Amino acid sequence: MKILGPACSGLLLLVAACGGASSRASDAPRTIAAEDSSAEARGAHVANSAAMRTEATPARSTGGNLPVRHMPDPPFVATSVARFDQPWSMAFLPDGRLLVSEKPGKLKLLDIANGNIGEISGVPTVAYGGQGGFGDIALHPQYADNGWIYLSYAEPGEGDVRGAAVARARLQLDADGGGRLQDLQVIWRQVPKVTGEGHYGHRLVFDGDGKLWISSSERQKFDPAQDMASNLGKIVRLNDDGSVPADNPFAEQGGVTAQIWSLGHRNVLGLAFDGEGRLWEVEMGPRGGDELNRVERGSNYGYPIVSNGDHYDGRNIPDHDTRPEFNAPEVWWTPVISPSSLIVYSGSMFPYFKGNGFVSGLSSKSLVRIEFHGDHAREAARYDMGERIRCVRQGPDGALWLLEDGANARLLKLTPAAG
């Protein structure tokens, strides 16, 4: 287990275990908590959890003490709202209804007010299997005016190959609680398509300037993450129509290289901007070493040359601190949490959470709370949800919404507990 020093933070609520610390080569270590040692592909289960009280805790990355967080213990209650078949992502429409993608290839529309679940037709054919299928959903920042929604999915190729794709389409709703996709255009593809059914990534997020960011994982092929002629193992930045912004760091090189914002990533399953416009990502490490990274222009995060985990067959991968030229994670977990999505909370329903990040966990069956301090971050709490959590989102009223993973999975609404 690659841990630089012990940490057992009093800020952990409902935490399953305490362990390691992480740092860049030039920074002081930052404490984190660690949990389940298995990754998503292994499908293992989390250890039993125990409640711990919130209190001020030294933060070596920032100096001094963190403020006491006055919140109920536990801070929320969960209400089951609906069930879906292998849901992967969700997005709220301006009218409060909820789009939910189902991995086998269906797009559902939930009317939260009456519980009706309709279906949206016109979804492209997906390569369903393993970690592949229908993926993320994102609304264009000007959706109310243009009706564009963006979809990611695993796409079949010729022969036994697949790759992630991103399409946009106009959402046409009907009076019966469903609708259809019109004018569908594929605006981006992973290059090259490869064999296997893992590590597509394909999370989507828009920034304040209307640029589209895509996480493109390395498809369990390792080396493409360092290959500038491939967009695998990269964070990609595009205009809303799929064209390449002229100010991308490698734009002058053309081709897929021009799409790249950062490289050296493994399986990135969460992207989110904080209130200061910093982009953060969470990615699955191999056997250990799940990561939370601050995404920086043109930066190389080192995979598969370095990782704070090891190969599944036991072969060692050098740690980040052996190669300081690579960008090291702000937080890392060994044992892993199997991160599956990321948000930065900006609502008012949970005032004590404002500015915090939330990471959904698969093997850890948890919701992990992150505190950000400028360019640095640390795990502040871990909430045991009892089931694998595929996606976390913030609702229009500031509630937290979770999708469990798998068949007949629940949609949960988290609201403040009395306290």
N, C-alpha and C positions, 0 to 999 in steps of 0.2 A: 504494500500500500504506500503510495508516494505522498507522504504528508510531511510538511516542513516543520510543523510544531503543533502542540496541542491547543485546542480551543473549545471551550464549553460555555457559550454565551448565555447570559441570563436573559437576552432578548428572545430566546427561542421559545415559542409557544407550540405545544403539541409536537415536540420534536422527537424524532425517532432515534437519533444518535448524534454525537458531537465528534468532530475530527478535524482535519487538516487546515492548512493555511496556504495562501498563494500570493505571489507577487511578481511584478516585472523585475528584471535584473537590477534596475536602478531604484526601485521603490522598497520601502519597508514592508514586511509581510502583512497581509490582511487576513483576518480570521474569517473562516466560513464553517458551516456545518456539513457533515457528510452523511450519506445514507446508503441505501441498497447498492450492493456491489455489482449487480447485473445490469446490462444494457437492454434496450428495447428488444433486440433480436433474441435475447435469452428469455424474456418474459418472466423473470423471477418476481418474487414478492417482497414487500417491505417488512422490516422488523416491527414488533409492537412499539407503540409510541407512549410517551409519558408527558404530562403537562408540566410546564415550567413557567414561572412568573416573569413578567416584563419589568426590567429595571435598567438604570443607566449602566453602560458598559464602555470600557476604554476602546477607542478606535485608533489603532496605530497608524492607519493611513492618513488620518486627518489631524491627529493631536487632540488632547482633551477628552471629554466625555460626550457621548451622545445624549440628547435630551430624553427625559423620561417620557414614554408614550402612554398617555392616559386613554385606555381603551378597555372595553369589556374583555373578559377571559372566559370562553373564546370570544373573538370579536364579531362573529357573524353566525347566523342560522341559515341552513340550507333548505330550500323548498323544491321538491320535484315538480316540474312544469309539464314535461312531455318526454316521449321516448323516440329514439331514432335508430336506424340500422347502420352501424359502423360510421357514425358522424365523424367529420374531420375538421370542419371549420364552420363559422357563422358570421353573419354581418347584419346589423340592424338597418332597416329602411327608414326614411324620414318619418313615415307614418307610424313607426313603432313595431311593425311586423318584422319577423326575423327570418332571414334566409339561412338554411342549413344545408351544407354539402354532405352527401353520403358517399363513402368511398367506392361502392360498387358502380356509381355513375348516375345518381339521382340528385336533383336539387329540389329541396322542400321549402315551403313557405308556411311559417307558423303565425297564426293570428293569436297573440298572447291573450288578448281580451276574452276570446271565446273558446280557445283550445283547438280551433280548426286547423288541420294540416293539409295544405294543397300541394300540388306539384307543378314545377316549372319545366316545360318541355323544351327541346332544342339543345340539350346538353351534348357536347361532342362525345364521340366514342372514346372510352378510356381503356387503358391497359390495366385491368384489375388483377391484382395478385401480389403477394408479399406486402411490401410497403407502398405499392403502386395503386393508383385509382384516381378518383376525383379528389382534388385537394382544396386549395384556398379560395376565398371569395373576398373581393375588395370593391368598394364603390368608388367611382371617380369623385374627386373632391367637388366637382360641379354636377354631381349626379342629378340633383333636382332640376337642372336645366337641360342636361344632355342625355340622361337615362343610361349612361354606360356603366356596366359592371364588368369586373375582371375576374377570370377564372383560371386556376392552374390545375393541371391534371397530368397523369402519366399517359403518354401517347405511344401506340404501337408503331414500329417501323417495318421495313421489309426484312423478312426472316425473323430470327429470334432476338430482336433488339428492341429497346424502348428508350424513351427519354421524356423528360418533363417538357410541357408546353404551357404557354400562357395565351389566352384568347380574351378578347373583349366582345361584348354584345350589348344590344339595347334590351332592357327588360320591359316587356309589355305585359302588364297585369290584366287579369280579367275580373268579371263581376262574381265569379264562383270561388274565389279564394286561391286561384292558381295563376298561370300565365305561361309565357313562352319567351325564348331568347330569339331576337331577330338581328340580322346584319352581323352575324358572328365572323370575327376576323382573328386568325392566329397571328400574334404580333411578336412572339419570341419562342425559341426552341433551344433545348440543350444540344450542344455539339461536342462530340458525336453522340449518336444513339449507341448504346452498348447492351450487352447481355446482362441478365440479372434483374432482380425485382426490388432492389433496396436503394436507399439514400437518394431520393429525388429532391428532397428539401421543399422547393417551390412555395415558400411563404412569400406573401405580397404585402407591401406597405407603400403608401404615398407620403411624400414629404410636403412641407408647407409651400413649396414652389410648384407643386403638381408633378414632380418627377416620380416615376415608378421604380421601386426597388424590389429585386427578386433574389431570394436565396437559392443558389444552384449547388446542390450537394455533389459529392464526387463519385456517386453510384458504386461505392465499395471497390473502386478501381485504384485508389491510392494516388498514383503518379499524376493523373490529370489535374490534381489540385495545384501543382506547380507548373503546369504546361500552359503557357500564354496563348497557344493556338487553340485551346479548348476553353469553354466557359463552365466546365465542371469544377466544383470545389471553389466557387467564386461568389462574391456578392456583386450583382449586376445592377447598373443604374441606367434607366431609359427615359425618354420622353413618353408621354401618355399614348402615343401612337406606335410605339415600338422602335422609333428611330433613336439614334445615339446622340446624346448631348455633346456639343462641341467642347465643353469644358471637362469631360471625363479625363482621368489621368493618363489613359493610353489611347485617347481618341485618334491621334495622328497615325497610329499603327494600322488602323482600319480593321475590317472583318470582325470576328467575334472578340478579338482582343480589345477593340474599342469599347465594348460593353462593360469591361471589367472595372470595378471600383476597388476591390480588395481580393486577395487570393490566399491560398493555403488553408482553406476551410475543409472540414469533414462533412458532417451532416447537420446543416443549419435548419432548425425547425421553429425559430422564433425571431422576429424583427420588430423593433419598436423604437420610436423617437421619444426622448424625454422632453421636458418643458423648455430646455435651452437649445433644442435642435440637434442634440447628439444622437447618433444612431447606435443602438445596442443590439447584439444578437446572442442567442443561446444555441449551442450545438452539442450533439452527442459525441463524446470521446469514444475511443475503442474500449478496451477493458480497463475502465477508469478514465479520469480526466475529462469529464463533461466540463464545458466552458461557458462563461459569460464574457463577451468581448465588447469593447468599444470600437466601432468600425471607423477606421481612419483611411483617408484618401491614399490610394496606391500602396497600402500596407500589406505585408506578407505575414500570415499567422502561423506558418511553419509546417502544417500537416502535408505529407506524412513524415517529414524529416524529424520533427519534434512533436511530442505530446506528453502530457502528464499521466497518460495511461500507457498500456502495453497492448501488443497484438493479442488476439483471442487464443492463438496457439502458444502463448507464453513468451514469445520473442520480445526483447526489450526495445522500446522506442526511447531515444534520449529525451530527457526533460527539457522544458523551455529554457531553464536557467543555464543549460550547456551551450545554447546558441543565442546570445543576446541580440543578434541582428534581426531575429524574428519577433514579432509582436506577441507578447505573452498575455494570457487572459487576466482580466481584473479579478475574477473569481473562478475557482475550479473545484470540482467535486470528485473525490475518490474516497469511498465508494460513490457510485453515480446516482443521479436522480432521474435520468432519462428524460430530459426536457423536451416538451412537445409544442410549446407556444410561449409568447411573451407579450405583456402589455405594460405600459406605464400609466398608473392611475391618475386621472385628472378631475374626478368628480367631487361632489359635495356630500354624498350620502355617507361616506366614510371619511370625515375630515382628517382623521389621524393617519390615513393611507395616502393622502395627496402627495404626488411626486414619487411614490414607491413603485417598484416594479413587481409584477407577479409572473411567476413561471409555473406552468402546469407540468406535472410529473407523471410519467407512465409507470415504470417499475417502482418508483417511490410512492405511488398512489397519493400524491401530495399536491398542495399549492404552496409554493415557496415564495416568501416575500423578500424583496431586495431593497436595501436602502442605498441611494446614490448620494455621493458627496463629491460634486464637481465631476472630474474625470474618473473617479474611483467608485467602487461599489462593494457591498458585502451582503451576505445573507443575514437577515434580521430575524426571520421566523419561518417555521415550517408547520403547515396545518395538515393533519392526517385526514384525508377524504375517504379512505376505505376502499376506493376503486381507482383504477388507472384513469388519469385525466388527460384527455386529448387536446382540449382547447379552453382558454380563458379569454373573456372579452368583457369590456365595460359597457353597460347598457345606457340608454339615453337619460335615465333618471339617476345614474351613478351606481346602480346595483352591479355586483359582479355576477357574471354568468359563466357556468362551466359546462362543457360537454364531456361525459364519460366516454371511454373507449370501448369498442366492440359492439356485438349484436345487442339489440334491445337496450341501448345505452340511454341513460337519463340526461336530460337537460336540467341543470340545477340553477336556481336563482339564490344568490347570497345577499342577505340584508342584515343590518346591524342587530346584534343581540342586545337585549335589555341589560343595562349595567350601570 
